Amino acid sequence: MNRASDDPGVAVALGLGGTVRIGASVLAVADLMVVFEAIRRTGSVQGFADALGLSYRAAWARLQAYEAALGRPLVRKTRGHGTALTEFGAALAETFSAAAAGLEPGFVRETRAAEQRLRRLLTGRAGAPTLAASHDPLLVEVLGERGDVALSVMGSRAAVERLLEGSADAAGFHCGAQAPAEAGAPFSSVDAGAGLVVHPLFEREQGLLLAPGNPRGIRGVADLAGEGVRYVNRQRGSGTRDWFDRMLAQAGLGPEAIQGYAVEEFTHQAVAAVIACGAADAGLGVRAAAERLGLDFVPVGWETYFLAASPSLAVPELDGLIVAIRERAGRTAGYRVAATG
């Protein structure tokens, strides 16, 4: 972490810019938005003048120039009520406000990236990048050894949402045996169109974690509905929970058929521990968790675990993490190197 005396107080603000071209006239979007906001807030041209540091005369002349370029009046003056936007002016203001709102998450993400890069340029360090990620034993192990990335463990959906809204630098997530584009919201929004790059970190084997010796004779999802079989679930919003729900649907089973469906744990290791202590008979999780606690394991498939971030972030710690995890995955049971092509 940077000491307070080393921090130059870096702050970056990004917003909607660009221009509107009508014939030979070119208007700055940012200036128009200042006009709209100031007149709405103050009900006067003087408020617009103060916002841009202009005299009243200069502000009025600029407003008239805008109206001439647009071919429509933007404001109207009413005796005793000051100045207000016309119907056209209000509609134009709403157009730009909607555009800004749609771009806001991207602005927030790129603001974080710009501040990281600028702080590193000025001080030589930028603090640990933040990673919101679905739980994985290999990921947690490597991060614990490195200590240069701040990890917050949560479900895959929550991790992706944090990245999209700009409250995390990167997200670690998985979608079961399907690609993000096929998994629906929010995963389908994580792509180059959203200004993000997606790295396949590794592939891991998921399956049913079972009590040692598999005394219940469980061979597949249908057996989980057997009399007396106790299941322990992952929390709602986790990629593993989503995969289990899809498996139930494919087997023609509803949640009510599974004893313990509402019992939730937040990590693969916690699910394995509940089974190992005899409080449950089965749960869905990664092979690595089963092997660590000596549980039986019935595989259901392989999935890719992804890491997504803004390509402009350029954080060496994340680059190093990707390299380290891929190397470890190639020599750890239950994992394999993901195809990157």
C-alpha positions, 0 to 999 in steps of 0.5 A: 500500500502507498503511504499517504505522503507518497500519494499525489491525490490522483483523481480522474473524471471521465464523462460524455464528450464528443460533438454534434454536427449539423450542417457546418455547425459543430457543437460540443456535447459537454457544453450543451449538457452544462447548459441544460443542467444549469438552466434546469437547476437555476431557472436562469441564463445567469446560472448558465453564465456562472457555470461556464464563467461567462458574462451574462451577455456572452452566455446569452450569445452562446445560447443563441448560437446553439439555437441557430445551429440546431434550428430550434429554440432551447429555452423560453423566458416566462415573466415571473418564472425565469428561464426553462427548457423548451420541449425540444430542449428538454428532449435533447437534454434527455437524449444526452442524459440517457447516453451518459447513463448508458455509458456510465459503467464504462466510464467508471471502469476506465476511470479506475484504469486511468487512475491506476496507470497515472498513480503508477506513473507518478509513484511507481506503484498503484496499490493492489488491484481488486478482484471480485471472483467466484471461489476456486481452491487453486485461485485462492491458493495462488493468490495467497502465495502472491499477496499482490491482488485484493480478493473478494469471494462471491458468486460468479454473477455478483463478481461480473456485476461488480466489474460491469458497474466499475466497483472491481478491477477484474472479475473471476467467474465461470458459467458451467459447461457453456460460454459466457455469450450463451449464459445470458445476463450478466455473463453475455455482457462481458465481451469486447463490446463492453470494453473488456477482455476475457482471459480463459484462466483454466479448466476444472472438473466439476462433479458430485462430492460424495461421502467416502465410499459413497454409501448411498450409491449415488451415480448421478443427479437423479439419485439425489432425489432418493429417500434420505439423501441429503444434499448441500447446495452452493449459494444462489448466484454462484456458477456452480448453483446455476449449473446444478439448477440446469442439471435438475431441469434436464433430469426433470426434477424440481428443487422440492425433490432435493432434500437440503436444496435450501442448505447453502455454502459459499465455497467448494471447500465448505461444501466438501467439509459439510459432507466430510463431517457427515452432515450431508451426503452429496454436493456439487463441486470441484474435484480438487475439494473432494481430493483434499478431504478424501471424498468420493467424486462422480464427474459431471463435466469440465468448465472454463474459469475466466478472468475479465478486466479492462484492456486499458488497466495494464496491471502487472499484478494481474498479468503475473497472476494469469501466468502463475495460475495457468502454470499451476493448473497444468500440474494440479489434479482436477485442472487443465490448461484452458485453450486461449485461441 
